Amino acid sequence: MSNVLDLVDQSFFRLGQASGVGQCVWVYNRAVDIDGLRRFHEHLQRGRLARRIERSPLPFGRHRWVTPSDRSELEIVAIPRPREELDAWLIEQAATPLDPEHGPGWHLATMPFTDGGAAVSLVLTHCLTDGIGGCVAIVEAACGYDIAIEWPAAGSRRKWHAIRQDARQTMRDMPAIGRAAIAAARFARRNRGSAPAPVPPAPITGGDELVTLPTATIFLDADEWDARADALGGTGNTLLAGLSARIAERLGRVAVDGTVNVAMPVNERTADDTRANAVAMVDVMVDPAPAANDLREIRTSTKEALIRHREVPDERQDLLPLVPLLPERVTKRMASVATGGTTNVVVSSNLGEAPAPVNQPDGTDADYVALLSRYPAVSKTMIDQLGGVLVVHSGRVHDQVFVSVLGYQPDRPNSNDTLRSNLVSALGDFSLAPVTGWECADAVDALPAV
């Protein structure tokens, strides 16, 4: 099995902090079984997350997967905190330094609540896996399964052997590189004069502040979610797309004509896939105005986009062979592709129905589970230059559907409370209301902003 990185994964690695992290959160209304959580942690250590990225000695070479020499430690917080501090603790966990090259690439932690409950957080760099890959790793670890992939040890290749090996890999890639260069020239000619003038980058001072991007998470009754999707002529996937468009509208993340570009990740992971990011993005233009009353147009547009995706090659994929040849500073300008792109894009990611073990990090069912996107080390200058970001995740476990939102819009109010208010208001457009949140609040106004 080749340990050469897929070109998409090499792109994520080069984007560094701009590639973001994923955070899976479990909340128990009772104490966590620490012994069970330790077993879960040990299986994660031996599962598909047990790898690191080793750089090629060639500046234009393909990087490789290797076995890590370090071990990620399980963090057990000793001092309980009130549930009201769950949000603050999760932000602290999301800011845990992760390094896909030197480790750790992920971090598992648990914290008890003063009322006897507990929270568990698993933070993963996108350089190691995407949302579906993370779910698979969680299921395997919860079931006690250790994936049998033995990557070469880090540093096991001698320098000149590595240079020759990577040079041969580059030669094998030359036909694809040639096709990518032709595609890039064709793309540039077709878009000459149609693209807006580039905005000069804002000056970056030594004190450029890091910003914590607002997030919000709510839970809904799964039967009510399904019933509403069916009544509007849609599916859970198109209901999420419509909801995402309505949130984008409230944040001002729309085109001049009022439309929203809903980018839907499509899972392309196969049974023995070793890619970290095995997804493709399918773009669907959505008018948010009629979405709350009729999902049939979104459903039709989504089907057409999926057919187009299968039949028409994605030009973005055609350009990937050029990534190893580009200077790192040029690659990092591609960060907008990873974080949502233009100012009317919202990423709408529906994980679907998850297997039961996803909700059992200690061997028993948690009361709540959700997946969140995070960009814990992004500067205000960078996120403003990108035109902001909006990512909506959803998934189903047992009788609950979670919806989590990461959103930031330049020159707009940006806070957890504001984003949560927009999320709850958009749900109201669809005659949907959150159920009790994982802070055990009885009122929607008190739902956690996580």
Residue pairs with C-beta under 8 A, 6 or more apart in sequence:
1 149
1 274
3 64
3 65
3 66
3 151
3 152
4 62
4 63
4 64
4 169
5 13
5 53
5 62
5 63
5 64
5 65
6 275
6 276
6 277
7 62
7 320
7 321
7 323
7 324
8 275
8 276
8 277
8 320
9 53
9 127
9 275
9 276
9 277
10 62
10 63
10 323
10 324
11 320
11 323
11 331
11 334
11 338
12 19
12 126
12 127
12 276
12 277
12 338
13 19
13 53
13 63
13 100
13 101
13 127
14 323
14 328
14 331
14 332
15 331
15 332
15 334
15 335
15 338
16 332
17 375
17 377
17 378
18 332
18 335
18 338
18 339
18 375
18 378
18 382
19 125
19 126
19 127
19 338
20 126
20 338
20 339
20 373
20 374
20 375
21 94
21 98
21 123
21 124
21 125
21 126
21 373
21 374
21 375
21 376
22 123
22 124
22 126
22 129
22 130
22 131
22 134
22 371
22 372
22 373
22 374
23 90
23 93
23 94
23 121
23 122
23 123
23 124
23 371
23 372
23 373
23 374
24 121
24 122
24 124
24 134
24 138
24 369
24 370
24 371
24 372
25 90
25 119
25 120
25 121
25 122
25 217
25 368
25 369
25 370
25 371
25 372
25 450
26 119
26 120
26 121
26 359
26 361
26 366
26 368
26 369
27 86
27 117
27 118
27 119
27 120
27 366
27 367
27 368
27 369
27 438
28 117
28 118
28 119
28 120
28 362
28 366
28 367
29 116
29 117
29 367
29 440
30 116
30 117
30 118
31 112
31 116
31 117
31 118
32 110
32 112
32 118
32 120
32 361
32 362
33 362
33 363
33 364
34 76
34 110
34 362
36 361
36 362
36 363
36 364
37 74
37 108
37 110
37 120
37 361
37 362
38 74
39 144
39 363
40 108
40 141
40 142
40 361
40 362
40 363
41 74
41 108
41 141
43 140
43 141
43 142
43 144
43 145
43 146
44 50
44 72
44 106
44 108
44 122
44 137
44 141
45 71
45 72
46 146
46 147
47 137
47 140
47 141
47 145
47 146
47 147
48 129
48 133
48 136
48 137
48 140
48 147
48 149
49 105
49 106
49 124
49 128
49 129
49 137
50 67
50 68
51 65
51 66
51 67
51 68
51 105
51 128
51 149
51 151
52 65
52 66
52 67
52 68
52 100
52 101
52 102
52 103
52 105
52 154
53 63
53 64
53 65
53 66
53 100
53 101
53 127
54 63
54 64
54 65
54 66
54 101
54 154
54 155
55 61
55 63
55 101
56 62
56 63
56 64
56 162
56 166
56 324
57 159
57 162
57 163
57 166
58 163
58 166
58 167
58 170
60 170
60 324
60 325
61 166
61 167
61 169
61 170
61 324
62 166
62 169
62 170
62 173
62 324
64 152
65 151
65 274
66 151
66 152
66 153
66 154
66 155
66 156
67 150
67 151
67 152
67 153
67 154
68 103
68 105
68 154
69 103
69 153
69 154
70 102
70 103
70 104
72 103
72 104
72 105
72 106
72 107
72 108
73 104
74 108
74 109
74 110
75 107
75 108
75 109
75 110
76 109
76 110
77 89
77 109
77 110
77 111
77 112
80 111
80 112
80 113
80 114
81 89
81 111
81 112
81 113
81 114
82 113
82 114
82 115
83 113
83 114
83 115
83 117
83 439
83 440
84 439
86 113
86 119
86 438
86 439
86 448
86 450
87 416
87 448
87 449
87 450
89 111
89 119
89 121
90 119
90 121
90 372
90 450
91 212
91 376
93 107
93 109
93 121
93 123
94 121
94 123
94 372
94 374
94 376
95 376
95 377
96 107
96 109
96 123
98 104
98 105
98 106
98 107
98 123
98 124
98 125
99 105
99 125
100 125
100 127
100 128
105 124
105 125
105 127
105 128
106 122
106 123
106 124
106 125
106 128
107 121
107 122
107 123
108 120
108 121
108 122
109 120
109 121
110 118
110 119
110 120
110 121
111 118
111 119
111 121
112 118
113 119
117 367
120 361
120 362
120 366
122 134
122 138
122 361
123 374
124 134
126 276
126 277
127 276
128 276
129 137
129 276
129 277
130 265
130 276
130 277
130 278
130 279
131 265
131 349
131 351
131 371
131 393
132 267
132 269
132 278
132 279
132 351
133 269
133 275
133 276
133 277
133 278
134 371
135 351
135 354
135 355
135 358
135 371
136 269
138 357
138 358
138 361
139 355
139 357
139 358
140 146
140 147
142 357
142 358
142 360
142 361
142 363
143 357
149 274
157 165
170 324
173 321
173 324
176 321
177 321
177 322
177 325
179 318
179 321
180 318
180 319
180 320
180 321
180 322
181 322
183 315
183 318
183 319
184 319
184 322
187 315
187 319
199 385
201 381
201 385
202 381
202 384
202 385
204 379
204 381
208 379
208 380
208 381
209 379
209 380
210 377
210 378
210 379
210 380
211 378
211 379
211 380
211 383
211 408
211 414
212 376
213 374
213 375
213 378
213 383
213 389
213 406
213 407
213 408
213 414
214 406
214 407
214 408
214 414
214 415
214 416
214 418
214 419
214 449
215 372
215 373
215 374
215 404
215 405
215 406
215 407
215 416
215 419
215 449
215 450
216 404
216 405
216 407
216 416
216 419
216 420
216 423
216 449
216 450
217 370
217 372
217 402
217 403
217 404
217 405
217 437
217 438
217 448
217 449
217 450
218 402
218 403
218 420
218 423
218 424
218 427
218 434
218 437
218 447
219 368
219 370
219 400
219 401
219 402
219 403
219 434
219 435
219 436
219 437
219 438
220 400
220 401
220 402
220 403
220 427
220 432
220 433
220 434
220 435
221 399
221 400
221 401
221 435
222 396
222 398
222 399
222 400
222 401
223 399
224 432
225 236
225 239
225 396
225 401
225 432
226 236
228 239
228 430
228 431
228 432
229 235
229 236
229 238
229 239
229 295
232 239
232 242
232 292
232 293
232 294
232 295
232 296
232 430
233 294
233 295
233 296
233 299
234 242
234 295
234 296
234 298
234 299
235 295
235 299
236 350
236 352
236 394
236 396
236 401
237 264
237 302
237 350
238 295
238 298
238 299
238 302
239 295
239 430
240 348
240 350
240 392
240 394
240 403
241 262
241 264
241 284
241 286
241 291
241 298
241 302
241 348
242 286
242 288
242 291
242 292
242 295
242 298
242 430
243 291
243 392
243 403
243 426
243 427
243 430
244 260
244 262
244 286
244 346
244 348
244 390
244 392
245 260
245 262
245 286
245 287
245 288
245 291
245 346
246 288
246 291
246 292
246 426
246 429
246 430
247 346
247 390
247 392
247 405
247 407
247 422
247 423
247 426
248 254
248 260
248 288
248 344
248 346
248 390
249 258
249 260
249 288
250 422
250 425
250 426
251 388
251 390
251 407
251 409
251 412
251 422
252 409
252 412
253 260
253 343
253 344
253 345
253 346
253 388
253 390
253 409
254 260
254 288
254 344
255 261
255 344
258 287
258 288
258 289
259 285
259 286
259 287
259 288
259 344
260 285
260 286
260 287
260 288
260 344
260 345
260 346
261 283
261 284
261 285
261 286
261 341
261 342
261 344
261 345
261 346
262 283
262 284
262 285
262 286
262 298
262 345
262 346
262 348
263 281
263 282
263 283
263 284
263 340
263 341
263 345
263 346
263 347
263 348
264 281
264 282
264 283
264 284
264 302
264 305
264 347
264 348
264 349
264 350
265 279
265 280
265 281
265 282
265 347
265 349
266 279
266 280
266 281
266 282
266 306
266 309
267 278
267 279
268 278
268 279
268 280
269 275
269 278
269 279
270 278
280 309
280 314
280 317
281 316
281 347
282 302
282 305
282 306
282 308
282 309
283 305
284 298
284 301
284 302
284 305
285 301
286 298
286 301
287 297
290 297
291 298
292 429
292 430
316 337
323 331
335 382
335 386
336 342
336 386
336 387
339 375
339 386
339 389
340 346
340 347
340 386
340 388
340 389
340 390
340 391
342 387
343 387
343 388
345 390
346 390
346 391
346 392
347 390
347 391
347 392
348 392
349 391
349 392
349 393
349 394
350 393
350 394
350 395
351 371
351 393
351 394
351 395
351 396
352 395
352 396
353 395
353 396
353 397
354 369
354 395
354 396
354 397
356 365
356 397
356 398
358 369
358 397
359 365
359 366
359 369
359 397
359 398
360 366
365 398
367 438
368 400
368 402
368 437
368 438
369 397
369 402
370 393
370 395
370 402
370 404
370 438
370 450
371 393
371 395
371 402
371 404
372 393
372 404
372 406
372 450
373 391
373 393
373 404
373 406
374 406
375 383
375 389
375 406
383 389
383 408
383 410
384 410
387 410
388 407
388 408
388 409
388 410
389 406
389 407
389 408
390 405
390 406
390 407
390 408
390 409
391 405
391 406
391 407
392 403
392 404
392 405
393 402
393 403
393 404
393 405
394 401
394 402
394 403
394 404
395 401
395 402
396 402
400 435
403 423
403 427
404 450
405 419
405 423
407 414
407 419
407 422
408 414
416 449
416 450
417 449
419 449
420 447
420 449
424 433
424 434
424 444
424 447
427 433
427 434
433 444
434 444
434 447
436 442
437 446
437 447
437 448
438 448
438 450
439 446
439 447
439 448
441 447
441 448
